[in-house]
């Protein structure tokens, strides 16, 4: 598809109301204000096109970049490219989209997580902790020890972390706490010691998820019988799970897409967007 034609289409789909909302959520001025319903329709039409995704990202336009995350191919992405895409990005919702749809599904996901969580940059740090949360919810191959150590790190660092990094550390703690019964105990203990996490959401109606309440709510809805590695984020597990009751908290976290995603929900309600986690151009 021709980039110029696609950009013209995106511009025509934008609305002033969405532009105002997206700007309040950090999009900057280079934004058309395209709803996620429209972006989703375009994604279905294009499917996967990594070369086009690269071109869209290079425009710097918030809507184009959001679409880029939807059509990018994780298999064609590299850690070097991921590093370059994050340079200068200060739109937290866009970072969440990119880490969820591309980075966490790529072969370098764990390496990116290790590198970015160590960063002092507010938004690169955010990307790293978001990747960790995504891996906790969707990768059953990772050892429990990895997440136990990260719980300790979150507790030690969250109090001094920068605003948007702190927000995603809290979300990661929630996702880890819904992975297995043992991690639930550790995450809840840490969350209680941490106490209320304060995040400045700017001029929006967004609120910070309470880690203890959210973890407990997910477990209450799913029961607490099976550890996550048997079911977390896998289609095979989803087919064998009872329709009436999910077999694991981690699967529920994936299907509900609720842990630490109130920001996106608030935005979606205002824009008519489909309720995807932290989906804001």
Buried (B, 14 or more C-beta within 10 A) or exposed (E): EEBEEBBEBBBEBBBEEBBEBBBBBBBBEEBBBBBBEBBBEBBEEBEBBBEBBBBBBEBEBBBBBBBBBBBBBBEBBEBEBBBEBBEEBEBBBBBBBBBBBBBBBBEBBBEBBEBBBEBEBBBBBBBBBBBBBBBBBBBBEBEBEBBBEBBEBBBEBBEEBEBBBBBBBBBBBBBBBBBBBEBBEBBBBBBEEBEEBEBEBEEBEBEBBBBBEBBBBBBEEBEEEBBBBBBBBBEEBBEEBEEEEBBBBBBBBBEBBBBBBBBBBBBBEBBEBEBBBBBBB
